[in-house]
Amino acid sequence: MKSTAAPIADLAAQLRGTLISAADEGYDEARAVYNAMIDRRPLAVAKCADAGDVQQCVRFATAHDIVLAVRGGGHNAAGLGTWDDALVVDLSGMRAVEVDAGAHEVRVDGGCTWADVDAATVPFGMAVPSGFLSSTGVGGLTLGGGVGYLSRRYGLTVDSLLGADVVLADGTLVTAGPHDNSDLFWALRGGGGNFGVVTSFRFACHDIGDNGTVVGGPVLYDLADAPDVMRWYRELLPALPEELSGWIALLTIPPAPPFPEELWGRKACGVVWCYTGPADEADAVTAPVREFGRPLLVGLQSMPFSALQGAFDPFYPAGLQWYWKADMFTEISDTAIDIHAKFGALLPTGHSTMHLYPVDGAAARIDAAATAFPYRGGGWAGVIVGVDPDPAQASSITAWARSYWEELHPASAGGAYVNFLGDEGDARVRAAYGENYARLARVKAQYDPQNVFHVNQNIPPAR
């Protein structure tokens, strides 16, 4: 590495934001990421104020042969928003959101979380398809595809992306859209952070519920009922109206309100439902999911969509230990159900869990080659996470997640939703993109031939 303190000082003088290096107060806070299992010591963290700051950072890093890492506003499962001895381009201070209600569009800065977006759009009765936690960053979720509550009705987040402003590897700022840098626009819709730093996004918004009010919440069952619930769910979900979606989980019921105290700490199987159709049809549409089996809790109620998006945020604050494993599934087979039942009984900590998120309906009607996100045949995005606040539990939550995944993987579609991948190597990245990988590598060669943006689920440029 060719950098010294002097050029870093030069960069600090060029930024409207703040540059924090190891000698500065606040360095440990600035380098900390959502997953506390990641402990990197970057050369410096640039708290960018605008796209101009991002350009300065990219040009500086390439000129001085410094590794670049890019952080948005949220999570990053693998901790790839930072790196040892890197210059971290931190967008978390760039948080503007501008709604054009008449056009059903919203412009979003690259450092926003989905809480920022929902706060601006839901009062207009609209939302952008996003994820399941409002603390998730807009940039990371979008660039990986964006599976969430609205996927069945309105498609993935990338299916509502209208355009993006991107700082490229040479420091230039360009717009990508259907008619501008269209190949770059294709790659951004699922190809991750491989192609540049997205400083702003423009999305289509969609009407939801009764002026932004939806019916949602969990239905929880005893863990012993999990096999029956999973068999029922796998048949019911694809047949439901697309206004109703639900993801299924193996979990420990949190020891906190609004869950009844007699259920605290109990291992369970649950489905979290979200209905976004007309309010006067909600009871009829949700009746099958409220009445099945012997639920411990039926928690469906009317609420703003933003409340459902943020419902689980308090249970997963920044600073927990996380270990992730993931796969895509075209079906929930009997073999898989047996494995889920086995490892659900072995949940190692209260935060550890398994989720299956549906990717069907509108999301499955998009051609697999239309965006970089390839899994358009219906099915589920699965994730197994070992989670706990105590670093002493890191080995046990990791062992549980790995063992679970190793037994379950043969029942999968082979690849994973890239946003759920850990730092698992080239073969897993290739599997995540399938037949779209070769085109992504060609676009990478066009826009980042030197692989400047490689601290990510990396796609090296085609040779």
Phi, psi and chi 1 to 4 in degrees:
 res  aa     phi    psi   chi1   chi2   chi3   chi4
   1 MET       -  135.3 -171.4  168.2   59.3      -
   2 LYS   -97.6   -1.6  -59.7  175.9 -177.2  177.7
   3 SER   -75.6  155.4   61.2      -      -      -
   4 THR  -136.3  176.4   65.6      -      -      -
   5 ALA   -62.5  -33.8      -      -      -      -
   6 ALA   -62.5  -50.1      -      -      -      -
   7 PRO   -65.0  -31.3    5.2  -13.4      -      -
   8 ILE   -63.7  -39.8  -76.9  -68.5      -      -
   9 ALA   -63.1  -36.1      -      -      -      -
  10 ASP   -63.4  -41.2  -68.4  -16.5      -      -
  11 LEU   -64.2  -42.5  175.3   62.3      -      -
  12 ALA   -57.0  -37.0      -      -      -      -
  13 ALA   -71.5  -20.1      -      -      -      -
  14 GLN   -89.6  -12.1  -63.0  167.6   10.2      -
  15 LEU   -95.4  144.5  -59.8  179.9      -      -
  16 ARG   -79.4  -27.2  -67.0 -176.4   64.8 -120.2
  17 GLY   -85.2 -157.9      -      -      -      -
  18 THR  -117.3  137.9  -56.0      -      -      -
  19 LEU  -108.7  125.4 -171.4   72.6      -      -
  20 ILE  -119.2  119.2  -56.6  169.8      -      -
  21 SER  -112.6  178.6   58.4      -      -      -
  22 ALA   -59.6  -28.3      -      -      -      -
  23 ALA   -82.0   -6.6      -      -      -      -
  24 ASP   -93.4  148.7  -63.9  -37.6      -      -
  25 GLU   -62.6  137.8 -176.0  178.0   -7.1      -
  26 GLY    91.8    2.0      -      -      -      -
  27 TYR   -61.9  -45.3  172.5   74.1      -      -
  28 ASP   -64.1  -37.3  -75.6  -24.1      -      -
  29 GLU   -67.1  -40.7 -179.7 -179.3   -2.4      -
  30 ALA   -68.5  -32.5      -      -      -      -
  31 ARG   -86.8  -12.8   70.8 -176.9 -178.9   89.1
  32 ALA   -68.4  140.0      -      -      -      -
  33 VAL  -120.0  172.2  -66.1      -      -      -
  34 TYR   -57.0  -43.5 -178.3   80.8      -      -
  35 ASN   -87.5  108.8 -178.3   -2.0      -      -
  36 ALA   -72.1   -7.4      -      -      -      -
  37 MET   -73.4  -14.5 -155.8  176.0  -77.5      -
  38 ILE   -95.1  121.1  -52.0  -59.8      -      -
  39 ASP  -131.7   84.2 -176.2   20.3      -      -
  40 ARG  -104.3  153.7  -57.7  -75.4 -170.1 -172.3
  41 ARG  -122.3   87.8  -61.0 -168.9   66.0   84.0
  42 PRO   -70.7  161.2   25.6  -33.5      -      -
  43 LEU   -61.6  -44.3  175.6   70.1      -      -
  44 ALA  -163.0  156.4      -      -      -      -
  45 VAL  -117.4  119.8  177.5      -      -      -
  46 ALA   -96.8  109.4      -      -      -      -
  47 LYS   -82.8   90.7  -62.1  -80.3 -169.2  176.2
  48 CYS   -72.7  141.3  -65.1      -      -      -
  49 ALA   -95.5  -23.8      -      -      -      -
  50 ASP  -164.6 -179.3   52.2   26.3      -      -
  51 ALA   -63.4  -31.3      -      -      -      -
  52 GLY   -61.6  -40.3      -      -      -      -
  53 ASP   -62.1  -41.4  -82.5   -0.8      -      -
  54 VAL   -61.3  -43.9  175.9      -      -      -
  55 GLN   -59.2  -44.3  -70.0  179.5  -75.0      -
  56 GLN   -60.7  -41.8  -66.4  -76.9    7.7      -
  57 CYS   -66.2  -45.0  -71.7      -      -      -
  58 VAL   -62.7  -45.2  171.6      -      -      -
  59 ARG   -64.8  -39.7  -70.3  168.9  178.0  157.5
  60 PHE   -65.5  -45.7 -179.3   88.4      -      -
  61 ALA   -63.6  -42.3      -      -      -      -
  62 THR   -69.7  -36.0   55.3      -      -      -
  63 ALA   -66.9  -31.2      -      -      -      -
  64 HIS  -109.4   11.3  -65.4  -80.7      -      -
  65 ASP    57.9   46.4 -163.9   20.6      -      -
  66 ILE  -106.7  136.0  -61.7  170.7      -      -
  67 VAL   -63.7  139.1  172.2      -      -      -
  68 LEU  -105.2  136.1  -95.1  176.1      -      -
  69 ALA  -127.5  147.3      -      -      -      -
  70 VAL  -124.3  127.8 -177.7      -      -      -
  71 ARG  -117.5  132.1  -73.3  175.8   60.1 -178.5
  72 GLY   -89.9 -132.3      -      -      -      -
  73 GLY  -110.6    3.9      -      -      -      -
  74 GLY  -129.7 -120.0      -      -      -      -
  75 HIS   -99.8  -67.9  -60.3  167.9      -      -
  76 ASN    59.7   97.5 -164.3  -56.5      -      -
  77 ALA   -55.0  -41.8      -      -      -      -
  78 ALA   -87.7   -0.8      -      -      -      -
  79 GLY    70.5   26.7      -      -      -      -
  80 LEU   -88.3   20.1  -64.3  174.9      -      -
  81 GLY   -93.4    8.3      -      -      -      -
  82 THR  -152.2  166.1 -174.2      -      -      -
  83 TRP  -164.0  150.1 -156.0 -106.6      -      -
  84 ASP   -61.3  135.3  -71.4  -28.5      -      -
  85 ASP    62.3   18.0  -62.3  -39.1      -      -
  86 ALA   -95.0  161.3      -      -      -      -
  87 LEU   -91.5  115.4  174.0   60.2      -      -
  88 VAL   -90.3  119.2  174.7      -      -      -
  89 VAL   -88.4  102.9  177.8      -      -      -
  90 ASP  -100.9  114.7 -172.6  -30.0      -      -
  91 LEU   -93.9    2.1  -52.9  179.6      -      -
  92 SER   -63.2  -15.9   61.2      -      -      -
  93 GLY   -85.9   -8.0      -      -      -      -
  94 MET   -95.7   96.4  -61.9  168.8   56.9      -
  95 ARG  -129.7   19.7  -58.3  -76.1  -74.6  -89.7
  96 ALA   -73.4  142.8      -      -      -      -
  97 VAL  -133.9  128.3  179.9      -      -      -
  98 GLU  -126.7  118.3  -59.3  170.7    5.7      -
  99 VAL   -99.1  132.2  178.0      -      -      -
 100 ASP  -109.4   90.5 -175.2  -22.9      -      -
 101 ALA   -63.7  -37.2      -      -      -      -
 102 GLY   -63.5  -38.7      -      -      -      -
 103 ALA   -87.9   -5.0      -      -      -      -
 104 HIS    55.2   51.5  -86.5   57.8      -      -
 105 GLU  -136.4  157.9  -67.1 -177.4    8.2      -
 106 VAL  -144.2  138.5   61.5      -      -      -
 107 ARG  -105.0  132.4 -179.0 -162.0  169.0  -81.5
 108 VAL  -132.2  127.0 -179.1      -      -      -
 109 ASP   -67.7  154.9  -87.3   -2.7      -      -
 110 GLY   -68.7  -13.6      -      -      -      -
 111 GLY   -97.8    4.0      -      -      -      -
 112 CYS   -71.2  154.5  -72.0      -      -      -
 113 THR  -100.3  169.4   65.6      -      -      -
 114 TRP   -69.7  -20.7  -73.4  104.2      -      -
 115 ALA   -62.1  -39.0      -      -      -      -
 116 ASP   -62.3  -43.2  -61.0  -37.2      -      -
 117 VAL   -69.4  -47.4 -179.7      -      -      -
 118 ASP   -60.6  -37.9  -67.3  -23.4      -      -
 119 ALA   -61.6  -28.6      -      -      -      -
 120 ALA   -90.0  -34.1      -      -      -      -
 121 THR   -94.9  -37.4   60.9      -      -      -
 122 VAL   -62.6  -35.7  172.1      -      -      -
 123 PRO   -58.5  -23.0  -28.6   37.7      -      -
 124 PHE   -88.6    4.0  -70.1  102.9      -      -
 125 GLY    77.3   23.4      -      -      -      -
 126 MET  -130.7  161.2  -55.7 -175.4  -58.0      -
 127 ALA  -153.5  159.0      -      -      -      -
 128 VAL  -100.4  134.6  177.7      -      -      -
 129 PRO   -54.8  127.4  -25.5   35.0      -      -
 130 SER  -137.2 -132.8   53.2      -      -      -
 131 GLY  -116.3 -131.2      -      -      -      -
 132 PHE  -131.3   -5.8  -57.6   96.3      -      -
 133 LEU  -129.5  130.6  -71.7  172.2      -      -
 134 SER   -75.4  -13.0   67.9      -      -      -
 135 SER   -79.8   -4.9   58.4      -      -      -
 136 THR   -67.4  142.4  -54.6      -      -      -
 137 GLY   -75.6  141.9      -      -      -      -
 138 VAL   -62.8  -44.7  170.0      -      -      -
 139 GLY   -63.0  -52.3      -      -      -      -
 140 GLY   -64.1  -44.9      -      -      -      -
 141 LEU   -62.2  -46.5 -176.2   91.0      -      -
 142 THR   -63.6  -48.7  -59.4      -      -      -
 143 LEU   -66.4  -21.5  -65.5  176.2      -      -
 144 GLY   -90.4   -8.5      -      -      -      -
 145 GLY   131.9  -59.6      -      -      -      -
 146 GLY    93.4   77.9      -      -      -      -
 147 VAL   -95.3  132.4  176.3      -      -      -
 148 GLY  -163.3 -165.9      -      -      -      -
 149 TYR   -59.0  -30.4  -76.5  112.5      -      -
 150 LEU   -98.5    6.5  -56.9 -178.0      -      -
 151 SER   -61.6  -40.2  -63.9      -      -      -
 152 ARG   -66.3  -34.8  -60.2 -168.2   72.0 -125.4
 153 ARG   -89.8  -41.2 -173.5  174.8 -176.3 -172.2
 154 TYR  -123.2    5.1  -68.0  122.0      -      -
 155 GLY    87.2 -173.6      -      -      -      -
 156 LEU   -74.9  169.6  -54.3 -179.5      -      -
 157 THR   -57.0  -42.3  -53.5      -      -      -
 158 VAL   -65.9  -20.3  -67.3      -      -      -
 159 ASP   -76.1  -13.1  -59.3  -31.5      -      -
 160 SER  -107.1    4.4  -68.9      -      -      -
 161 LEU   -76.9  124.8 -176.4   62.9      -      -
 162 LEU  -100.9  -25.0  -58.4  174.9      -      -
 163 GLY   179.6  167.3      -      -      -      -
 164 ALA  -153.0  146.6      -      -      -      -
 165 ASP   -98.5  129.1  -66.4  -31.4      -      -
 166 VAL  -132.9  129.2 -170.5      -      -      -
 167 VAL   -88.0  119.8  175.7      -      -      -
 168 LEU   -85.7  177.4  -59.2  178.1      -      -
 169 ALA   -65.1  -22.9      -      -      -      -
 170 ASP   -91.1    4.8   63.2   -0.2      -      -
 171 GLY    89.6   -1.4      -      -      -      -
 172 THR   -78.8  151.7   59.1      -      -      -
 173 LEU  -107.3  122.3  178.8   64.7      -      -
 174 VAL  -128.2  162.2  -57.8      -      -      -
 175 THR  -103.8  134.8  -64.5      -      -      -
 176 ALA  -116.1  132.5      -      -      -      -
 177 GLY  -164.6 -172.9      -      -      -      -
 178 PRO   -59.1  -27.3  -23.1   32.5      -      -
 179 HIS  -118.6   -2.1  -52.5  -64.8      -      -
 180 ASP  -127.0  121.2  -59.1  -65.7      -      -
 181 ASN    47.6   53.5  -64.0  -66.0      -      -
 182 SER   -64.6  -30.4   57.3      -      -      -
 183 ASP   -68.5  -37.9   48.5   -4.2      -      -
 184 LEU   -64.5  -42.6  175.0   61.2      -      -
 185 PHE   -59.7  -41.9 -176.6   59.0      -      -
 186 TRP   -59.1  -45.7  175.1   86.0      -      -
 187 ALA   -69.3  -34.0      -      -      -      -
 188 LEU   -65.0  -24.9  -68.1  175.8      -      -
 189 ARG   -84.3   65.3  -72.0  176.8  -69.9  164.0
 190 GLY   125.1  -15.0      -      -      -      -
 191 GLY   -84.2    6.0      -      -      -      -
 192 GLY    74.1 -160.5      -      -      -      -
 193 GLY   -87.7   26.2      -      -      -      -
 194 ASN   -75.6  -16.0  -83.3  -78.6      -      -
 195 PHE  -115.7   -6.1  -52.2   96.5      -      -
 196 GLY   155.6 -176.3      -      -      -      -
 197 VAL  -104.2  114.7 -175.2      -      -      -
 198 VAL   -82.7  115.3  179.9      -      -      -
 199 THR   -92.1  -19.9   57.4      -      -      -
 200 SER  -157.2  151.4   70.4      -      -      -
 201 PHE  -121.1  151.5  -60.1   85.0      -      -
 202 ARG  -125.4  123.1 -172.8  164.7   58.2   89.3
 203 PHE  -119.4  151.5  -63.4  104.6      -      -
 204 ALA   -78.7  139.9      -      -      -      -
 205 CYS  -104.0  155.7  -60.8      -      -      -
 206 HIS  -130.4  142.0  -54.1  -82.8      -      -
 207 ASP   -68.0  135.9  -65.3  -33.8      -      -
 208 ILE  -135.7  139.6   53.7  166.1      -      -
 209 GLY    57.5 -151.3      -      -      -      -
 210 ASP   -96.4   86.7 -177.6    9.2      -      -
 211 ASN    55.4   45.2 -164.3   32.9      -      -
 212 GLY    93.4   -7.0      -      -      -      -
 213 THR   -92.6  128.2  -63.2      -      -      -
 214 VAL  -119.6  173.1  -57.6      -      -      -
 215 VAL  -112.0  120.6  175.0      -      -      -
 216 GLY  -155.2  172.2      -      -      -      -
 217 GLY   136.6  177.0      -      -      -      -
 218 PRO   -90.2  149.2   33.1  -34.6      -      -
 219 VAL  -118.2  120.0  179.2      -      -      -
 220 LEU  -111.2  142.3  -58.3  178.0      -      -
 221 TYR  -128.6  156.4  -55.7   85.8      -      -
 222 ASP   -59.6  144.3 -172.8   83.8      -      -
 223 LEU   -58.6  -31.4 -173.2   63.1      -      -
 224 ALA   -63.9  -22.2      -      -      -      -
 225 ASP   -87.3   -1.4  -67.1  -25.4      -      -
 226 ALA   -55.8  -45.0      -      -      -      -
 227 PRO   -59.4  -43.5  -27.4   37.7      -      -
 228 ASP   -65.8  -40.6  -70.4  -20.8      -      -
 229 VAL   -63.9  -43.0  173.4      -      -      -
 230 MET   -65.7  -39.6  -74.2 -172.6  157.6      -
 231 ARG   -66.4  -41.1  -78.0 -171.3  -74.6  -91.9
 232 TRP   -63.7  -46.0  162.0   78.0      -      -
 233 TYR   -62.5  -43.7  168.9   82.6      -      -
 234 ARG   -63.8  -29.9   73.6 -177.3  177.9 -171.3
 235 GLU   -84.3  -39.0  -57.9  -60.3  -31.6      -
 236 LEU   -73.2  -45.9  176.5   71.6      -      -
 237 LEU   -53.8  -51.9 -167.6  -76.4      -      -
 238 PRO   -64.1  -20.8  -21.3   34.5      -      -
 239 ALA   -90.4   -7.6      -      -      -      -
 240 LEU   -73.9  153.9  -71.5  173.8      -      -
 241 PRO   -55.8  144.8  -20.9   31.3      -      -
 242 GLU   -68.8  -11.9  -68.8  173.7    4.5      -
 243 GLU   -71.5  -13.0  -67.3   82.7    2.5      -
 244 LEU  -116.3  124.4  178.7   60.4      -      -
 245 SER  -133.0  155.7 -174.2      -      -      -
 246 GLY  -156.7  139.0      -      -      -      -
 247 TRP  -108.6  144.5   52.9  -87.6      -      -
 248 ILE  -106.2  145.3 -168.6  164.9      -      -
 249 ALA  -142.5  153.0      -      -      -      -
 250 LEU  -107.4  127.9  -58.9  176.2      -      -
 251 LEU  -155.2  171.0   71.2  153.8      -      -
 252 THR  -108.1  127.5  -58.7      -      -      -
 253 ILE   -64.3  124.5  -61.6  173.2      -      -
 254 PRO   -61.1  140.7  -24.4   35.0      -      -
 255 PRO   -83.2   63.6   30.8  -34.1      -      -
 256 ALA  -163.2  154.6      -      -      -      -
 257 PRO   -59.6  151.1  -20.8   32.5      -      -
 258 PRO   -89.5    9.1   34.1  -37.1      -      -
 259 PHE   -74.4  138.2  -60.7   98.8      -      -
 260 PRO   -59.4  139.9  -22.1   32.7      -      -
 261 GLU   -59.4  -31.4 -170.1  169.4   -5.9      -
 262 GLU   -70.3  -12.1   63.6  -91.4   19.8      -
 263 LEU  -101.1   -6.6  -62.1 -179.8      -      -
 264 TRP   -57.9  132.5  -71.4    3.4      -      -
 265 GLY    78.9    3.6      -      -      -      -
 266 ARG   -86.2  132.4 -176.4  167.3  174.7  172.3
 267 LYS   -72.3  140.2  -68.1  179.8  179.9  178.3
 268 ALA  -152.3  167.5      -      -      -      -
 269 CYS  -111.5  138.1  174.2      -      -      -
 270 GLY  -145.5  154.4      -      -      -      -
 271 VAL  -122.8  127.6 -175.1      -      -      -
 272 VAL  -100.0  116.4 -178.8      -      -      -
 273 TRP  -101.6  152.4  -63.5  101.3      -      -
 274 CYS  -143.6  117.3  176.4      -      -      -
 275 TYR  -111.2  124.0  170.1   71.5      -      -
 276 THR  -118.0   14.9   61.5      -      -      -
 277 GLY   -89.3 -165.8      -      -      -      -
 278 PRO   -60.1  138.1  -22.1   32.5      -      -
 279 ALA   -63.1  -34.8      -      -      -      -
 280 ASP   -73.6   -6.6   58.9    0.2      -      -
 281 GLU  -106.9   -0.3  -61.3  175.9   15.3      -
 282 ALA   -62.2  -44.8      -      -      -      -
 283 ASP   -61.8  -43.7  -73.7  -13.6      -      -
 284 ALA   -67.6  -41.2      -      -      -      -
 285 VAL   -70.8  -36.5  174.1      -      -      -
 286 THR   -89.6   -5.3   61.9      -      -      -
 287 ALA   -54.2  -44.7      -      -      -      -
 288 PRO   -61.5  -30.6  -20.8   32.0      -      -
 289 VAL   -88.6  -17.0  -53.3      -      -      -
 290 ARG   -86.9  -25.1  -72.5 -174.7  -78.8  107.4
 291 GLU  -104.3   -6.8  -63.3  170.1   -1.6      -
 292 PHE   -72.5  140.6  171.9   77.9      -      -
 293 GLY    65.7 -151.7      -      -      -      -
 294 ARG  -123.1   72.0  -60.8  166.3  -63.7  173.8
 295 PRO   -66.0  144.3   21.7  -30.8      -      -
 296 LEU   -75.7  -30.5  -58.7  171.4      -      -
 297 LEU  -153.9  132.0  171.3   71.6      -      -
 298 VAL  -113.9  103.2  177.8      -      -      -
 299 GLY  -104.4   19.7      -      -      -      -
 300 LEU   -72.0  134.3  -87.1   69.7      -      -
 301 GLN  -158.8  163.7   55.9 -173.3  -64.2      -
 302 SER   -75.9  139.0  -64.5      -      -      -
 303 MET  -164.1  158.1   65.5 -176.2   79.1      -
 304 PRO   -61.1  144.9  -19.4   30.6      -      -
 305 PHE   -54.6  -36.2  178.7   69.0      -      -
 306 SER   -62.7  -31.2   50.1      -      -      -
 307 ALA   -69.4  -40.1      -      -      -      -
 308 LEU   -66.0  -41.4 -178.7   61.0      -      -
 309 GLN   -59.8  -34.8  -80.7  -83.0   80.8      -
 310 GLY   -97.7    4.5      -      -      -      -
 311 ALA   -62.5  -33.1      -      -      -      -
 312 PHE  -100.5   -0.5  -64.5   96.4      -      -
 313 ASP   -56.8  -42.8  -70.9    2.9      -      -
 314 PRO   -64.3  -24.0  -21.5   33.2      -      -
 315 PHE   -83.8  -13.9  -57.9  109.9      -      -
 316 TYR  -132.0   65.5  -70.4   95.7      -      -
 317 PRO   -72.8  165.6   31.0  -36.7      -      -
 318 ALA   -61.7  147.3      -      -      -      -
 319 GLY   103.4    1.8      -      -      -      -
 320 LEU   -82.0  159.0  -58.0 -179.9      -      -
 321 GLN   -81.4  130.4  -55.0  -81.8  -47.9      -
 322 TRP  -130.2  138.9  -72.9   79.4      -      -
 323 TYR  -133.9  124.1 -175.4   81.5      -      -
 324 TRP  -111.5  142.4  -61.4   62.5      -      -
 325 LYS  -140.4  146.0  -64.8  -65.1  -70.8 -174.8
 326 ALA  -152.0  159.0      -      -      -      -
 327 ASP  -156.9  162.2  -90.0  -43.2      -      -
 328 MET   -98.8  149.1  -63.0  -67.0  -60.6      -
 329 PHE  -133.1  130.3  -62.8   88.0      -      -
 330 THR   -85.1  -17.2   56.3      -      -      -
 331 GLU  -151.8  162.9   63.0  174.4  -11.6      -
 332 ILE  -108.1   93.0  -57.4  173.2      -      -
 333 SER   -78.4  163.9   67.7      -      -      -
 334 ASP   -60.7  -38.6  -72.4  -16.6      -      -
 335 THR   -60.8  -45.0  -62.2      -      -      -
 336 ALA   -62.4  -40.3      -      -      -      -
 337 ILE   -61.7  -40.0  -71.2  172.2      -      -
 338 ASP   -61.6  -40.3  -70.4  -17.8      -      -
 339 ILE   -67.4  -42.1  -63.7  166.5      -      -
 340 HIS   -59.7  -43.0  -72.2  -53.6      -      -
 341 ALA   -62.7  -41.0      -      -      -      -
 342 LYS   -61.4  -49.8  171.4 -176.5  174.3  179.6
 343 PHE   -83.6  -21.6  -77.5   92.3      -      -
 344 GLY   -62.2  -37.0      -      -      -      -
 345 ALA   -69.2  -16.4      -      -      -      -
 346 LEU  -105.5   13.3  -60.0  173.9      -      -
 347 LEU   -44.9  120.1  -75.9  163.1      -      -
 348 PRO   -81.8  -24.5   29.4  -34.4      -      -
 349 THR  -146.4  166.8   63.2      -      -      -
 350 GLY   -64.8  -28.8      -      -      -      -
 351 HIS   -88.0  -18.6  -71.2   84.6      -      -
 352 SER   -68.9  144.5  -61.6      -      -      -
 353 THR  -163.1  167.3 -175.1      -      -      -
 354 MET  -129.0  133.8 -175.2  -73.6  -56.3      -
 355 HIS  -127.4  146.2  -64.2  171.4      -      -
 356 LEU  -124.1  117.9  -70.9  166.1      -      -
 357 TYR  -106.6  127.1  -58.2  115.2      -      -
 358 PRO   -70.2  139.2   22.3  -30.1      -      -
 359 VAL  -128.6   75.2 -172.9      -      -      -
 360 ASP  -140.5 -159.8   69.0  -26.2      -      -
 361 GLY    60.2 -130.1      -      -      -      -
 362 ALA   -59.4  -35.8      -      -      -      -
 363 ALA   -64.6  -30.8      -      -      -      -
 364 ALA   -87.2   -8.0      -      -      -      -
 365 ARG   -86.8   -6.6  -70.9 -164.9  -68.6  -85.7
 366 ILE   -84.1  136.3  -55.5  -66.7      -      -
 367 ASP   -63.0  141.9 -171.9  -89.7      -      -
 368 ALA   -61.1  -25.2      -      -      -      -
 369 ALA   -92.9   -2.4      -      -      -      -
 370 ALA   -73.8  -28.9      -      -      -      -
 371 THR  -134.8  170.3   68.5      -      -      -
 372 ALA   -67.8  -25.9      -      -      -      -
 373 PHE   -69.9  120.0 -176.8   93.2      -      -
 374 PRO   -97.1  -15.3   35.1  -33.5      -      -
 375 TYR   -89.4   82.4  -71.6   97.8      -      -
 376 ARG  -113.0   15.8  -61.4  -66.4 -168.3  160.4
 377 GLY   -95.5   11.0      -      -      -      -
 378 GLY    87.9  164.8      -      -      -      -
 379 GLY   124.3 -150.4      -      -      -      -
 380 TRP  -140.3  145.6  -72.8  -94.2      -      -
 381 ALA   -94.6  118.1      -      -      -      -
 382 GLY  -105.4  144.9      -      -      -      -
 383 VAL  -143.8  137.7   63.8      -      -      -
 384 ILE  -116.5  122.9  -59.6  161.8      -      -
 385 VAL  -128.1  125.3  -72.7      -      -      -
 386 GLY   -91.3  122.0      -      -      -      -
 387 VAL  -139.1  138.8 -168.3      -      -      -
 388 ASP  -167.0  149.6 -164.3   72.4      -      -
 389 PRO   -72.9  -20.2   22.3  -31.3      -      -
 390 ASP   -93.2  118.8 -174.2   -3.6      -      -
 391 PRO   -56.8  -24.5  -23.9   33.3      -      -
 392 ALA   -66.8  -17.0      -      -      -      -
 393 GLN   -91.5    0.2  -64.9  -79.7   14.6      -
 394 ALA   -57.8  -42.4      -      -      -      -
 395 SER   -69.8  -38.1   58.8      -      -      -
 396 SER   -71.3  -40.3   64.6      -      -      -
 397 ILE   -70.3  -32.1   62.1  177.4      -      -
 398 THR   -68.3  -45.4  -61.9      -      -      -
 399 ALA   -62.7  -42.4      -      -      -      -
 400 TRP   -61.5  -48.0  171.9   80.3      -      -
 401 ALA   -64.6  -41.1      -      -      -      -
 402 ARG   -65.3  -45.8  -76.8  178.1  173.8  168.9
 403 SER   -63.4  -43.2  -62.8      -      -      -
 404 TYR   -57.4  -51.3 -166.5  162.0      -      -
 405 TRP   -63.2  -42.0 -180.0   84.8      -      -
 406 GLU   -61.8  -37.5  -74.0  166.4    2.2      -
 407 GLU   -75.1  -34.0  -73.4 -159.3   31.6      -
 408 LEU   -83.5  -28.7 -171.2   61.9      -      -
 409 HIS   -53.3  -40.5  179.3   64.8      -      -
 410 PRO   -59.8  -19.8  -26.5   36.8      -      -
 411 ALA   -90.4    4.8      -      -      -      -
 412 SER   -94.3  178.6   76.3      -      -      -
 413 ALA   -83.4   -2.7      -      -      -      -
 414 GLY   107.2  -36.9      -      -      -      -
 415 GLY  -115.1 -179.4      -      -      -      -
 416 ALA  -130.1  158.2      -      -      -      -
 417 TYR   -63.6  121.2  175.2   32.1      -      -
 418 VAL   -62.0  -27.8   72.5      -      -      -
 419 ASN   -67.8  -16.1  -79.0  -11.4      -      -
 420 PHE  -102.5   -0.2  -67.8  160.1      -      -
 421 LEU   -72.7  142.7  -84.3 -177.9      -      -
 422 GLY   -84.5 -163.9      -      -      -      -
 423 ASP   -86.4   86.7 -169.7    3.7      -      -
 424 GLU  -117.9    3.8  -60.2  175.6   36.5      -
 425 GLY    96.8  171.4      -      -      -      -
 426 ASP   -64.0  -39.5  179.7   68.2      -      -
 427 ALA   -62.1  -38.9      -      -      -      -
 428 ARG   -70.6  -35.0  -71.6  -72.4  -77.0  158.4
 429 VAL   -65.2  -44.4  176.5      -      -      -
 430 ARG   -60.2  -41.7  -71.9  175.6  178.2  -90.9
 431 ALA   -65.8  -32.4      -      -      -      -
 432 ALA   -65.9  -28.5      -      -      -      -
 433 TYR  -104.9  -14.2  -70.4  113.2      -      -
 434 GLY    52.9 -129.9      -      -      -      -
 435 GLU   -71.0  -12.2  -65.8 -175.4    2.7      -
 436 ASN   -82.5   -9.8  -73.1  -19.8      -      -
 437 TYR   -61.9  -44.0 -175.3   89.4      -      -
 438 ALA   -61.6  -42.3      -      -      -      -
 439 ARG   -66.9  -39.6 -177.6  177.8  174.7 -173.9
 440 LEU   -59.3  -40.6  -75.8  163.4      -      -
 441 ALA   -64.9  -35.0      -      -      -      -
 442 ARG   -69.3  -40.4  -67.2 -166.1  -62.7  -88.0
 443 VAL   -66.4  -37.7  177.9      -      -      -
 444 LYS   -60.0  -42.5  176.8   75.3  168.0  179.6
 445 ALA   -64.0  -30.6      -      -      -      -
 446 GLN   -75.6  -41.5  179.9 -179.0   -4.2      -
 447 TYR  -102.7  -20.9  -73.3   92.1      -      -
 448 ASP  -146.3   66.0 -175.8   14.4      -      -
 449 PRO   -64.6  -23.6   22.9  -34.0      -      -
 450 GLN   -93.7    4.2  -57.7  -55.6  -45.1      -
 451 ASN    56.4   45.1 -153.7    8.5      -      -
 452 VAL   -59.8  -41.8  169.8      -      -      -
 453 PHE   -93.8   85.9  -59.6  109.7      -      -
 454 HIS  -122.1   -6.7   64.4  -91.7      -      -
 455 VAL   -84.9   80.0 -179.0      -      -      -
 456 ASN  -171.9 -170.9   46.5   43.0      -      -
 457 GLN   -77.6   89.6  -59.1  -63.3  -11.4      -
 458 ASN   -80.1  139.2 -167.3 -126.9      -      -
 459 ILE  -117.0   99.1  -59.0  167.5      -      -
 460 PRO   -61.9  149.5  -21.9   33.2      -      -
 461 PRO   -64.6  141.5   19.4  -29.6      -      -
 462 ALA   -62.6  143.4      -      -      -      -
 463 ARG  -102.8      -  -59.6  -63.0 -178.8 -173.2
